[in-house]
Each structure stands twice: as structure tokens, then as C-alpha cells.
Amino acid sequence: MQKCMKKNVWIVLVLVAALSITGCTQQAAAPDGSLALSFLKEIDQLGPRTAGTELEKKAADFVADKLKGMGYEVKRTPFDYEDNGTKHSENVIAVKKGTGKGTIIVGAHYDSVDAAKGVDDNGSGIAVALEAAQSLQKTDTVHTLAFVFFGAEEVDLLGSAYYTEQMTPEQIADTVLMVNFDSLVAGDIAYVYGNPDEKGKFREHVLALATQEKINLITQQGLNPEFQKGTTGPWSDHAAFEALGIPFIYFESTNWNLGEMDGYTQVDLTLGEEGEVWHTQYDTYDYIDKTFPGRIAERLTVFAKVIKKILSEDLSGI
């Protein structure tokens, strides 16, 4: 009887161990974009995150708590600005040390305009950056990764301006690349942009990777002569880094073939507010998901997969 009991206990222990290993494997192999989707659904519940308000601070708390839960030390750098009185915002920063030289800055703004819940602009960017931070936290990377969540982007790009103003010449020289995520899930087409000069090699590297991996990602084709093929305008957080001579890549979903072909028209003009979802009442999870079934998950998968591959590489030789 005791011998049988011992045998049965041993079988149970083996089964429990097997189930535990399977569970860990499944967690480690979570599909690209699935963590971002979970984060985005939580962000949708925060409501409008207007710069300088308590809801923006609540969003900063949300980001900081997520990063701390991943095991990061979090730095919060407050700044003030004038907008009908003195307002307060902050950047939220987490750094993962690399095994080699050079830093990649991964940025996304966490505020929104007051008319929108900001799921596309820019809850989606927050979500993908958080997935990358979690997925790579315990992985060796050549470059140091600085995950920076900017406040008050919707007020003259103030968070990224403040961040770059604090950078020393040594930090500027050490920065290999700035990656910007802004508005990833509502537009018709997934894009990557980059510098207009030789620093555009990072954009081209991303496009080559997308082709190799059969990822549905392109760059804008220069149909509007005001915007050279592969580039974009200075209307997001990449601009402050580009001004310092730092190479950038910028991920976005919109449709450069529509409207004035300047990237502002995201979808058919009969949808959203004359083709725009960002900065409107339509920038909610429910509207985007119901109007474009499957688009949110598909875009999060695209951008999460690409960025995790890029951040895992040694970019110094590109």
C-alpha cells in the first residue's frame, strides 16, 4: 500500500512539474502584440489624459507601475510649463543596461488631447513600448535601452524637448538611435519613417527586415513633393532628437495616399472625423475595433515584432 502511494505521489509530482514547465513555455512564447493589447485595453479605461491634468498624472503612474512590476528602476523627471497658468507634467524613464556600447532611446508620449480617450494617439505607442520593455527586460542586448514615456507631447512636444535639453554632449554622441511610437492602430497602413540623409539607413534596415519576415510595413512614397520619400514631418517626439543629429525611426499608422497626402488623413473621409481618428471623439478602443475589425491586434503584432527584433540587434555596424 505504501509503495503504491509513493508511486502515485511521484506520478503526481511529475505531472505538476510538466504542467508548470508548459505554463512557463506558453508565457515565454506569448504572441507578439498580445501584451500590448492587454496594456491598451487598460489604457482605454483611463480616459482622456490631457497634459497638465490629474488624468495625465494618473497615466504617468500607470506607466511607472507597469515598469516597476517588470523589475525596472523608474525615474520620473518633472517639468513645468505655462498654459493659462503654470502646468506640471513629467517624463517617465526606465533603463536596461546593454552588454556593449551605445544607447537606443525608445519613446512614446502618454498624454492625449481632451477630446479623445487617446487609444490610437497614443495609447497604442505606450502599449508597444511597454511590451518591448517587458519582453527584453531579462534578455541580453548589446545596446543600453532607455524607455522614455513623454508627457505633454500634445502641447508643443514639451516632454521630448525637455528630455533632449537635459542630454549632455556625451549622451548625444552615445545615442545610436531614437525610436518613436505614435498612433499605431487606427490608420489604414503601417509605416516606418526615418532621416532624409545617410542616417535613413536605419529606416532601410527596418524595411529590409520587414520584407525578410513578411511583415506588412512600408514607408511613405513621396507622393507629396513637400515630403521626401521615407520621411515625415516634425510633429512628434522624434523631432527634438533629429534636431540634435540623432538618427531616428518613427512608427505610425495612417494613409499618405488620402486627402492632402501629408499623413494627416488616416482613413476614408467618411469615417472618423473627415478621415481622422486621432484628436477626435472617435479615438476609442470600441470605435476602432468595431470600424476596423482585427486592425488593432494586427498592428500591435506588426510593431511589437519589428521593434523587439531591432532592439535585440547590434546596430553599430549598420
ZADO-1210 file (C-alpha; in nm, 4 decimals, padded with zeros to 6 digits):
<atoms>
<atom x="00.0000" y="00.0000" z="00.0000" code="MET" pos="1"/>
<atom x="00.2764" y="00.2456" z="00.0941" code="GLN" pos="2"/>
<atom x="00.4714" y="00.1517" z="-00.2171" code="LYS" pos="3"/>
<atom x="00.1707" y="00.2282" z="-00.4387" code="CYS" pos="4"/>
<atom x="00.1125" y="00.5580" z="-00.2592" code="MET" pos="5"/>
<atom x="00.4743" y="00.6606" z="-00.3134" code="LYS" pos="6"/>
<atom x="00.4456" y="00.5692" z="-00.6801" code="LYS" pos="7"/>
<atom x="00.1243" y="00.7698" z="-00.7182" code="ASN" pos="8"/>
<atom x="00.2765" y="01.0710" z="-00.5412" code="VAL" pos="9"/>
<atom x="00.5761" y="01.0528" z="-00.7757" code="TRP" pos="10"/>
<atom x="00.3460" y="01.0474" z="-01.0800" code="ILE" pos="11"/>
<atom x="00.1533" y="01.3467" z="-00.9493" code="VAL" pos="12"/>
<atom x="00.4742" y="01.5422" z="-00.8884" code="LEU" pos="13"/>
<atom x="00.5963" y="01.4661" z="-01.2406" code="VAL" pos="14"/>
<atom x="00.2656" y="01.5812" z="-01.3881" code="LEU" pos="15"/>
<atom x="00.2681" y="01.9038" z="-01.1836" code="VAL" pos="16"/>
<atom x="00.6249" y="01.9768" z="-01.2943" code="ALA" pos="17"/>
<atom x="00.5325" y="01.9126" z="-01.6562" code="ALA" pos="18"/>
<atom x="00.2339" y="02.1424" z="-01.6335" code="LEU" pos="19"/>
<atom x="00.4482" y="02.4120" z="-01.4721" code="SER" pos="20"/>
<atom x="00.7076" y="02.3876" z="-01.7483" code="ILE" pos="21"/>
<atom x="00.4364" y="02.4003" z="-02.0134" code="THR" pos="22"/>
<atom x="00.2847" y="02.7064" z="-01.8487" code="GLY" pos="23"/>
<atom x="00.6214" y="02.8846" z="-01.8420" code="CYS" pos="24"/>
<atom x="00.6826" y="02.7947" z="-02.2042" code="THR" pos="25"/>
<atom x="00.3464" y="02.9323" z="-02.3070" code="GLN" pos="26"/>
<atom x="00.4093" y="03.2542" z="-02.1173" code="GLN" pos="27"/>
<atom x="00.7541" y="03.2974" z="-02.2716" code="ALA" pos="28"/>
<atom x="00.6120" y="03.2310" z="-02.6171" code="ALA" pos="29"/>
<atom x="00.3239" y="03.4773" z="-02.5887" code="ALA" pos="30"/>
<atom x="00.2420" y="03.6026" z="-02.9397" code="PRO" pos="31"/>
<atom x="00.3906" y="03.9362" z="-03.0425" code="ASP" pos="32"/>
<atom x="00.1456" y="04.2135" z="-02.9645" code="GLY" pos="33"/>
<atom x="-00.0565" y="04.0208" z="-02.7055" code="SER" pos="34"/>
<atom x="00.0959" y="04.2038" z="-02.4096" code="LEU" pos="35"/>
<atom x="00.0490" y="04.5343" z="-02.5899" code="ALA" pos="36"/>
<atom x="-00.3169" y="04.4509" z="-02.6497" code="LEU" pos="37"/>
<atom x="-00.3672" y="04.3872" z="-02.2791" code="SER" pos="38"/>
<atom x="-00.1943" y="04.7152" z="-02.1899" code="PHE" pos="39"/>
<atom x="-00.4002" y="04.9054" z="-02.4464" code="LEU" pos="40"/>
<atom x="-00.7287" y="04.7814" z="-02.3036" code="LYS" pos="41"/>
<atom x="-00.6200" y="04.9099" z="-01.9637" code="GLU" pos="42"/>
<atom x="-00.5162" y="05.2452" z="-02.1098" code="ILE" pos="43"/>
<atom x="-00.8582" y="05.2784" z="-02.2721" code="ASP" pos="44"/>
<atom x="-01.0102" y="05.2772" z="-01.9244" code="GLN" pos="45"/>
<atom x="-00.8027" y="05.5751" z="-01.8109" code="LEU" pos="46"/>
<atom x="-00.9968" y="05.8211" z="-02.0262" code="GLY" pos="47"/>
<atom x="-00.8575" y="06.1444" z="-02.1770" code="PRO" pos="48"/>
<atom x="-00.5046" y="06.2120" z="-02.0481" code="ARG" pos="49"/>
<atom x="-00.4848" y="06.5833" z="-02.1149" code="THR" pos="50"/>
<atom x="-00.1437" y="06.7346" z="-02.0399" code="ALA" pos="51"/>
<atom x="-00.1156" y="06.9098" z="-01.7066" code="GLY" pos="52"/>
<atom x="-00.4183" y="06.7368" z="-01.5533" code="THR" pos="53"/>
<atom x="-00.4649" y="06.4745" z="-01.2850" code="GLU" pos="54"/>
<atom x="-00.5544" y="06.2202" z="-01.5521" code="LEU" pos="55"/>
<atom x="-00.2197" y="06.2759" z="-01.7226" code="GLU" pos="56"/>
<atom x="-00.0520" y="06.2146" z="-01.3869" code="LYS" pos="57"/>
<atom x="-00.2646" y="05.9026" z="-01.3448" code="LYS" pos="58"/>
<atom x="-00.1353" y="05.7825" z="-01.6815" code="ALA" pos="59"/>
<atom x="00.2232" y="05.8516" z="-01.5699" code="ALA" pos="60"/>
<atom x="00.1528" y="05.6475" z="-01.2557" code="ASP" pos="61"/>
<atom x="00.0145" y="05.3666" z="-01.4717" code="PHE" pos="62"/>
<atom x="00.3302" y="05.3558" z="-01.6860" code="VAL" pos="63"/>
<atom x="00.5603" y="05.3770" z="-01.3844" code="ALA" pos="64"/>
<atom x="00.3749" y="05.0976" z="-01.2026" code="ASP" pos="65"/>
<atom x="00.3935" y="04.8699" z="-01.5062" code="LYS" pos="66"/>
<atom x="00.7671" y="04.9284" z="-01.5425" code="LEU" pos="67"/>
<atom x="00.8293" y="04.8688" z="-01.1730" code="LYS" pos="68"/>
<atom x="00.6280" y="04.5468" z="-01.1954" code="GLY" pos="69"/>
<atom x="00.8658" y="04.4339" z="-01.4704" code="MET" pos="70"/>
<atom x="01.1626" y="04.4869" z="-01.2404" code="GLY" pos="71"/>
<atom x="01.2843" y="04.8237" z="-01.3659" code="TYR" pos="72"/>
<atom x="01.4049" y="05.1147" z="-01.1588" code="GLU" pos="73"/>
<atom x="01.1906" y="05.4073" z="-01.2686" code="VAL" pos="74"/>
<atom x="01.2986" y="05.7700" z="-01.2885" code="LYS" pos="75"/>
<atom x="01.0379" y="06.0454" z="-01.3115" code="ARG" pos="76"/>
<atom x="01.1577" y="06.3858" z="-01.4292" code="THR" pos="77"/>
<atom x="00.9003" y="06.6633" z="-01.3749" code="PRO" pos="78"/>
<atom x="00.8864" y="06.9886" z="-01.5676" code="PHE" pos="79"/>
<atom x="00.6616" y="07.2949" z="-01.5623" code="ASP" pos="80"/>
<atom x="00.5223" y="07.4995" z="-01.8486" code="TYR" pos="81"/>
<atom x="00.2892" y="07.7927" z="-01.8971" code="GLU" pos="82"/>
<atom x="-00.0558" y="07.7336" z="-02.0462" code="ASP" pos="83"/>
<atom x="-00.3149" y="07.9645" z="-01.8914" code="ASN" pos="84"/>
<atom x="-00.1139" y="07.9366" z="-01.5741" code="GLY" pos="85"/>
<atom x="00.1649" y="07.7066" z="-01.4620" code="THR" pos="86"/>
<atom x="00.1065" y="07.3412" z="-01.5517" code="LYS" pos="87"/>
<atom x="00.3010" y="07.0336" z="-01.4476" code="HIS" pos="88"/>
<atom x="00.3997" y="06.7272" z="-01.6460" code="SER" pos="89"/>
<atom x="00.6795" y="06.4704" z="-01.6371" code="GLU" pos="90"/>
<atom x="00.8726" y="06.2108" z="-01.8310" code="ASN" pos="91"/>
<atom x="00.8832" y="05.8511" z="-01.7069" code="VAL" pos="92"/>
<atom x="01.2083" y="05.6663" z="-01.7760" code="ILE" pos="93"/>
<atom x="01.3355" y="05.3107" z="-01.7338" code="ALA" pos="94"/>
<atom x="01.6795" y="05.1948" z="-01.8468" code="VAL" pos="95"/>
<atom x="01.8043" y="04.8466" z="-01.9308" code="LYS" pos="96"/>
<atom x="02.1826" y="04.8264" z="-01.9441" code="LYS" pos="97"/>
<atom x="02.3372" y="04.6699" z="-02.2512" code="GLY" pos="98"/>
<atom x="02.6406" y="04.4445" z="-02.2775" code="THR" pos="99"/>
<atom x="02.8171" y="04.6767" z="-02.5211" code="GLY" pos="100"/>
<atom x="02.8341" y="05.0390" z="-02.6268" code="LYS" pos="101"/>
<atom x="02.5635" y="05.2811" z="-02.7336" code="GLY" pos="102"/>
<atom x="02.2095" y="05.3619" z="-02.6266" code="THR" pos="103"/>
<atom x="01.8788" y="05.3265" z="-02.8091" code="ILE" pos="104"/>
<atom x="01.6045" y="05.5575" z="-02.6847" code="ILE" pos="105"/>
<atom x="01.2555" y="05.4098" z="-02.7226" code="VAL" pos="106"/>
<atom x="00.9960" y="05.6842" z="-02.6883" code="GLY" pos="107"/>
<atom x="00.6175" y="05.7227" z="-02.6771" code="ALA" pos="108"/>
<atom x="00.4063" y="06.0040" z="-02.5364" code="HIS" pos="109"/>
<atom x="00.1408" y="05.9143" z="-02.2821" code="TYR" pos="110"/>
<atom x="-00.0789" y="06.2260" z="-02.2873" code="ASP" pos="111"/>
<atom x="-00.3775" y="06.2832" z="-02.5183" code="SER" pos="112"/>
<atom x="-00.5953" y="06.5712" z="-02.6258" code="VAL" pos="113"/>
<atom x="-00.9003" y="06.6427" z="-02.4103" code="ASP" pos="114"/>
<atom x="-01.1466" y="06.5436" z="-02.6825" code="ALA" pos="115"/>
<atom x="-01.0209" y="06.1866" z="-02.7060" code="ALA" pos="116"/>
<atom x="-00.9529" y="05.8800" z="-02.4961" code="LYS" pos="117"/>
<atom x="-00.6337" y="05.8558" z="-02.6975" code="GLY" pos="118"/>
<atom x="-00.6271" y="05.4837" z="-02.7683" code="VAL" pos="119"/>
<atom x="-00.4620" y="05.5383" z="-03.1057" code="ASP" pos="120"/>
<atom x="-00.2876" y="05.8649" z="-03.0145" code="ASP" pos="121"/>
<atom x="-00.1026" y="05.7464" z="-02.8218" code="ASN" pos="122"/>
<atom x="-00.2165" y="05.4606" z="-02.6042" code="GLY" pos="123"/>
<atom x="-00.1008" y="05.2312" z="-02.8826" code="SER" pos="124"/>
<atom x="00.2546" y="05.3658" z="-02.8646" code="GLY" pos="125"/>
<atom x="00.2625" y="05.3277" z="-02.4876" code="ILE" pos="126"/>
<atom x="00.1397" y="04.9693" z="-02.5193" code="ALA" pos="127"/>
<atom x="00.4016" y="04.8582" z="-02.7730" code="VAL" pos="128"/>
<atom x="00.6848" y="05.0282" z="-02.5835" code="ALA" pos="129"/>
<atom x="00.5721" y="04.8560" z="-02.2621" code="LEU" pos="130"/>
<atom x="00.5611" y="04.5179" z="-02.4348" code="GLU" pos="131"/>
<atom x="00.9148" y="04.5686" z="-02.5636" code="ALA" pos="132"/>
<atom x="01.0307" y="04.6715" z="-02.2167" code="ALA" pos="133"/>
<atom x="00.8773" y="04.3625" z="-02.0586" code="GLN" pos="134"/>
<atom x="00.9876" y="04.1173" z="-02.3261" code="SER" pos="135"/>
<atom x="01.3506" y="04.2329" z="-02.3238" code="LEU" pos="136"/>
<atom x="01.3921" y="04.3044" z="-01.9535" code="GLN" pos="137"/>
<atom x="01.5741" y="03.9778" z="-01.8836" code="LYS" pos="138"/>
<atom x="01.7348" y="03.9429" z="-02.2280" code="THR" pos="139"/>
<atom x="02.0918" y="04.0483" z="-02.3004" code="ASP" pos="140"/>
<atom x="02.1029" y="04.3298" z="-02.5542" code="THR" pos="141"/>
<atom x="02.4155" y="04.4868" z="-02.6980" code="VAL" pos="142"/>
<atom x="02.2858" y="04.8403" z="-02.6610" code="HIS" pos="143"/>
<atom x="02.1507" y="05.0036" z="-02.3489" code="THR" pos="144"/>
<atom x="01.7760" y="05.0576" z="-02.3909" code="LEU" pos="145"/>
<atom x="01.6218" y="05.3738" z="-02.2475" code="ALA" pos="146"/>
<atom x="01.2422" y="05.3522" z="-02.2449" code="PHE" pos="147"/>
<atom x="01.1133" y="05.7091" z="-02.2222" code="VAL" pos="148"/>
<atom x="00.7456" y="05.7968" z="-02.1897" code="PHE" pos="149"/>
<atom x="00.6986" y="06.1653" z="-02.2679" code="PHE" pos="150"/>
<atom x="00.4475" y="06.3979" z="-02.1071" code="GLY" pos="151"/>
<atom x="00.2824" y="06.6980" z="-02.2737" code="ALA" pos="152"/>
<atom x="00.3543" y="06.5916" z="-02.6313" code="GLU" pos="153"/>
<atom x="00.0253" y="06.7441" z="-02.7368" code="GLU" pos="154"/>
<atom x="00.1497" y="07.0792" z="-02.6032" code="VAL" pos="155"/>
<atom x="00.4311" y="07.1629" z="-02.8455" code="ASP" pos="156"/>
<atom x="00.6189" y="06.8352" z="-02.7876" code="LEU" pos="157"/>
<atom x="00.7276" y="06.9573" z="-02.4465" code="LEU" pos="158"/>
<atom x="00.8270" y="06.6241" z="-02.2922" code="GLY" pos="159"/>
<atom x="01.0754" y="06.5310" z="-02.5626" code="SER" pos="160"/>
<atom x="01.2040" y="06.8893" z="-02.5765" code="ALA" pos="161"/>
<atom x="01.2703" y="06.8787" z="-02.2030" code="TYR" pos="162"/>
<atom x="01.4407" y="06.5397" z="-02.2285" code="TYR" pos="163"/>
<atom x="01.6766" y="06.6457" z="-02.5062" code="THR" pos="164"/>
<atom x="01.7596" y="06.9730" z="-02.3301" code="GLU" pos="165"/>
<atom x="01.8960" y="06.7672" z="-02.0397" code="GLN" pos="166"/>
<atom x="02.1179" y="06.5477" z="-02.2601" code="MET" pos="167"/>
<atom x="02.4936" y="06.6042" z="-02.2310" code="THR" pos="168"/>
<atom x="02.7187" y="06.6066" z="-02.5399" code="PRO" pos="169"/>
<atom x="02.8455" y="06.2654" z="-02.4288" code="GLU" pos="170"/>
<atom x="02.4920" y="06.1255" z="-02.4086" code="GLN" pos="171"/>
<atom x="02.4072" y="06.2645" z="-02.7509" code="ILE" pos="172"/>
<atom x="02.7177" y="06.1067" z="-02.9023" code="ALA" pos="173"/>
<atom x="02.6377" y="05.7762" z="-02.7286" code="ASP" pos="174"/>
<atom x="02.2840" y="05.7563" z="-02.8711" code="THR" pos="175"/>
<atom x="02.2774" y="05.5126" z="-03.1616" code="VAL" pos="176"/>
<atom x="01.9105" y="05.5619" z="-03.2475" code="LEU" pos="177"/>
<atom x="01.5845" y="05.7135" z="-03.1280" code="MET" pos="178"/>
<atom x="01.2706" y="05.5067" z="-03.1873" code="VAL" pos="179"/>
<atom x="00.9368" y="05.6906" z="-03.1784" code="ASN" pos="180"/>
<atom x="00.5945" y="05.5263" z="-03.1488" code="PHE" pos="181"/>
<atom x="00.2947" y="05.7481" z="-03.2179" code="ASP" pos="182"/>
<atom x="-00.0557" y="05.6452" z="-03.3303" code="SER" pos="183"/>
<atom x="-00.0172" y="05.2834" z="-03.4345" code="LEU" pos="184"/>
<atom x="-00.3598" y="05.1238" z="-03.4689" code="VAL" pos="185"/>
<atom x="-00.6221" y="05.3379" z="-03.6441" code="ALA" pos="186"/>
<atom x="-00.4756" y="05.4262" z="-03.9845" code="GLY" pos="187"/>
<atom x="-00.5076" y="05.2186" z="-04.2994" code="ASP" pos="188"/>
<atom x="-00.1360" y="05.1489" z="-04.3489" code="ILE" pos="189"/>
<atom x="00.1534" y="05.0715" z="-04.1141" code="ALA" pos="190"/>
<atom x="00.4551" y="05.2939" z="-04.1814" code="TYR" pos="191"/>
<atom x="00.8117" y="05.3458" z="-04.0701" code="VAL" pos="192"/>
<atom x="00.9900" y="05.6758" z="-04.1383" code="TYR" pos="193"/>
<atom x="01.3450" y="05.7950" z="-04.0877" code="GLY" pos="194"/>
<atom x="01.6002" y="06.0639" z="-04.1604" code="ASN" pos="195"/>
<atom x="01.6313" y="06.2121" z="-04.5102" code="PRO" pos="196"/>
<atom x="02.0101" y="06.1737" z="-04.5247" code="ASP" pos="197"/>
<atom x="02.2531" y="05.8870" z="-04.4715" code="GLU" pos="198"/>
<atom x="02.1024" y="05.8316" z="-04.1256" code="LYS" pos="199"/>
<atom x="01.7979" y="05.6959" z="-04.3112" code="GLY" pos="200"/>
<atom x="01.9900" y="05.3681" z="-04.3229" code="LYS" pos="201"/>
<atom x="01.8080" y="05.2623" z="-04.0062" code="PHE" pos="202"/>
<atom x="01.4702" y="05.3012" z="-04.1790" code="ARG" pos="203"/>
<atom x="01.6011" y="05.0970" z="-04.4701" code="GLU" pos="204"/>
<atom x="01.7242" y="04.8310" z="-04.2299" code="HIS" pos="205"/>
<atom x="01.3767" y="04.8074" z="-04.0778" code="VAL" pos="206"/>
<atom x="01.2168" y="04.7808" z="-04.4220" code="LEU" pos="207"/>
<atom x="01.4580" y="04.5041" z="-04.5214" code="ALA" pos="208"/>
<atom x="01.3752" y="04.3189" z="-04.2013" code="LEU" pos="209"/>
<atom x="01.0028" y="04.3596" z="-04.2696" code="ALA" pos="210"/>
<atom x="01.0465" y="04.2138" z="-04.6178" code="THR" pos="211"/>
<atom x="01.2503" y="03.9232" z="-04.4845" code="GLN" pos="212"/>
<atom x="00.9990" y="03.8450" z="-04.2113" code="GLU" pos="213"/>
<atom x="00.6952" y="03.9100" z="-04.4346" code="LYS" pos="214"/>
<atom x="00.5772" y="04.1891" z="-04.2033" code="ILE" pos="215"/>
<atom x="00.3232" y="04.4293" z="-04.3527" code="ASN" pos="216"/>
<atom x="00.5187" y="04.7530" z="-04.3080" code="LEU" pos="217"/>
<atom x="00.6177" y="05.0174" z="-04.5643" code="ILE" pos="218"/>
<atom x="00.7347" y="05.3783" z="-04.5780" code="THR" pos="219"/>
<atom x="00.5581" y="05.6769" z="-04.7332" code="GLN" pos="220"/>
<atom x="00.6269" y="05.7014" z="-05.1062" code="GLN" pos="221"/>
<atom x="00.6828" y="06.0745" z="-05.1569" code="GLY" pos="222"/>
<atom x="00.3588" y="06.1422" z="-05.3471" code="LEU" pos="223"/>
<atom x="00.3519" y="06.4834" z="-05.1810" code="ASN" pos="224"/>
<atom x="00.6616" y="06.6733" z="-05.3023" code="PRO" pos="225"/>
<atom x="00.6858" y="06.8507" z="-04.9665" code="GLU" pos="226"/>
<atom x="00.7820" y="06.5211" z="-04.8026" code="PHE" pos="227"/>
<atom x="01.0729" y="06.3233" z="-04.9397" code="GLN" pos="228"/>
<atom x="01.0099" y="05.9522" z="-04.9695" code="LYS" pos="229"/>
<atom x="01.0730" y="05.7764" z="-04.6397" code="GLY" pos="230"/>
<atom x="01.0496" y="06.0892" z="-04.4243" code="THR" pos="231"/>
<atom x="00.7801" y="06.2643" z="-04.2254" code="THR" pos="232"/>
<atom x="00.7113" y="06.5991" z="-04.0613" code="GLY" pos="233"/>
<atom x="00.8404" y="06.7400" z="-03.7295" code="PRO" pos="234"/>
<atom x="00.5132" y="06.6858" z="-03.5449" code="TRP" pos="235"/>
<atom x="00.6059" y="06.4143" z="-03.2974" code="SER" pos="236"/>
<atom x="00.8697" y="06.3385" z="-03.0373" code="ASP" pos="237"/>
<atom x="01.1360" y="06.2309" z="-03.2869" code="HIS" pos="238"/>
<atom x="01.1807" y="06.5939" z="-03.3929" code="ALA" pos="239"/>
<atom x="01.3804" y="06.7056" z="-03.0883" code="ALA" pos="240"/>
<atom x="01.6258" y="06.4177" z="-03.1370" code="PHE" pos="241"/>
<atom x="01.6578" y="06.4772" z="-03.5098" code="GLU" pos="242"/>
<atom x="01.7453" y="06.8406" z="-03.4312" code="ALA" pos="243"/>
<atom x="02.0416" y="06.7115" z="-03.2291" code="LEU" pos="244"/>
<atom x="02.1626" y="06.5000" z="-03.5202" code="GLY" pos="245"/>
<atom x="02.0457" y="06.1734" z="-03.3638" code="ILE" pos="246"/>
<atom x="01.9151" y="05.9163" z="-03.6144" code="PRO" pos="247"/>
<atom x="01.5513" y="05.8181" z="-03.5694" code="PHE" pos="248"/>
<atom x="01.2914" y="05.5724" z="-03.6861" code="ILE" pos="249"/>
<atom x="00.9262" y="05.6585" z="-03.6344" code="TYR" pos="250"/>
<atom x="00.6392" y="05.4099" z="-03.6487" code="PHE" pos="251"/>
<atom x="00.2836" y="05.5204" z="-03.7304" code="GLU" pos="252"/>
<atom x="-00.0403" y="05.4056" z="-03.8950" code="SER" pos="253"/>
<atom x="-00.2108" y="05.6495" z="-04.1306" code="THR" pos="254"/>
<atom x="-00.2672" y="05.6829" z="-04.5084" code="ASN" pos="255"/>
<atom x="-00.0412" y="05.9098" z="-04.7117" code="TRP" pos="256"/>
<atom x="-00.2482" y="05.8374" z="-05.0236" code="ASN" pos="257"/>
<atom x="-00.5553" y="06.0216" z="-04.8948" code="LEU" pos="258"/>
<atom x="-00.6583" y="06.3849" z="-04.8507" code="GLY" pos="259"/>
<atom x="-00.3700" y="06.6255" z="-04.8964" code="GLU" pos="260"/>
<atom x="-00.1256" y="06.3328" z="-04.8870" code="MET" pos="261"/>
<atom x="00.0514" y="06.4765" z="-04.5843" code="ASP" pos="262"/>
<atom x="-00.0101" y="06.1888" z="-04.3432" code="GLY" pos="263"/>
<atom x="-00.2900" y="06.3598" z="-04.1536" code="TYR" pos="264"/>
<atom x="-00.5762" y="06.1668" z="-04.3161" code="THR" pos="265"/>
<atom x="-00.5723" y="05.8219" z="-04.1604" code="GLN" pos="266"/>
<atom x="-00.8783" y="05.6554" z="-04.3126" code="VAL" pos="267"/>
<atom x="-01.1584" y="05.7097" z="-04.5639" code="ASP" pos="268"/>
<atom x="-01.3049" y="06.0596" z="-04.5315" code="LEU" pos="269"/>
<atom x="-01.6458" y="05.9156" z="-04.4442" code="THR" pos="270"/>
<atom x="-01.5011" y="05.7628" z="-04.1266" code="LEU" pos="271"/>
<atom x="-01.3889" y="05.9201" z="-03.8042" code="GLY" pos="272"/>
<atom x="-01.3930" y="06.2968" z="-03.8393" code="GLU" pos="273"/>
<atom x="-01.3330" y="06.3511" z="-04.2122" code="GLU" pos="274"/>
<atom x="-01.0780" y="06.0726" z="-04.2178" code="GLY" pos="275"/>
<atom x="-00.9126" y="06.1429" z="-03.8844" code="GLU" pos="276"/>
<atom x="-00.9456" y="05.9289" z="-03.5739" code="VAL" pos="277"/>
<atom x="-00.6713" y="06.0896" z="-03.3667" code="TRP" pos="278"/>
<atom x="-00.7651" y="06.4078" z="-03.1789" code="HIS" pos="279"/>
<atom x="-01.1357" y="06.3252" z="-03.2122" code="THR" pos="280"/>
<atom x="-01.4098" y="06.1609" z="-03.0101" code="GLN" pos="281"/>
<atom x="-01.3605" y="05.8520" z="-03.2265" code="TYR" pos="282"/>
<atom x="-01.0218" y="05.7719" z="-03.0743" code="ASP" pos="283"/>
<atom x="-01.1563" y="05.4924" z="-02.8548" code="THR" pos="284"/>
<atom x="-01.0961" y="05.1189" z="-02.8438" code="TYR" pos="285"/>
<atom x="-01.4608" y="05.0394" z="-02.9245" code="ASP" pos="286"/>
<atom x="-01.4814" y="05.2644" z="-03.2304" code="TYR" pos="287"/>
<atom x="-01.1550" y="05.1471" z="-03.3835" code="ILE" pos="288"/>
<atom x="-01.2234" y="04.7802" z="-03.3138" code="ASP" pos="289"/>
<atom x="-01.5798" y="04.7898" z="-03.4486" code="LYS" pos="290"/>
<atom x="-01.4971" y="05.0012" z="-03.7535" code="THR" pos="291"/>
<atom x="-01.1810" y="04.8103" z="-03.8453" code="PHE" pos="292"/>
<atom x="-01.2229" y="04.4556" z="-03.7088" code="PRO" pos="293"/>
<atom x="-00.8903" y="04.2921" z="-03.6309" code="GLY" pos="294"/>
<atom x="-00.6836" y="04.6017" z="-03.7099" code="ARG" pos="295"/>
<atom x="-00.5793" y="04.6807" z="-03.3539" code="ILE" pos="296"/>
<atom x="-00.4373" y="04.3344" z="-03.2855" code="ALA" pos="297"/>
<atom x="-00.2756" y="04.3131" z="-03.6300" code="GLU" pos="298"/>
<atom x="-00.0963" y="04.6476" z="-03.5931" code="ARG" pos="299"/>
<atom x="00.0215" y="04.5785" z="-03.2418" code="LEU" pos="300"/>
<atom x="00.1644" y="04.2492" z="-03.3661" code="THR" pos="301"/>
<atom x="00.3460" y="04.4188" z="-03.6551" code="VAL" pos="302"/>
<atom x="00.5090" y="04.6893" z="-03.4462" code="PHE" pos="303"/>
<atom x="00.5857" y="04.4695" z="-03.1454" code="ALA" pos="304"/>
<atom x="00.7535" y="04.2069" z="-03.3615" code="LYS" pos="305"/>
<atom x="00.9646" y="04.4590" z="-03.5503" code="VAL" pos="306"/>
<atom x="01.0821" y="04.6579" z="-03.2503" code="ILE" pos="307"/>
<atom x="01.1807" y="04.3549" z="-03.0449" code="LYS" pos="308"/>
<atom x="01.3969" y="04.2322" z="-03.3323" code="LYS" pos="309"/>
<atom x="01.5566" y="04.5738" z="-03.3813" code="ILE" pos="310"/>
<atom x="01.6294" y="04.6254" z="-03.0126" code="LEU" pos="311"/>
<atom x="01.7880" y="04.2802" z="-02.9918" code="SER" pos="312"/>
<atom x="02.0410" y="04.3601" z="-03.2663" code="GLU" pos="313"/>
<atom x="02.3811" y="04.5233" z="-03.2681" code="ASP" pos="314"/>
<atom x="02.3116" y="04.8328" z="-03.4775" code="LEU" pos="315"/>
<atom x="02.6608" y="04.9779" z="-03.4565" code="SER" pos="316"/>
<atom x="02.7617" y="04.8188" z="-03.7864" code="GLY" pos="317"/>
<atom x="02.4705" y="04.9489" z="-03.9910" code="ILE" pos="318"/>
</atoms>
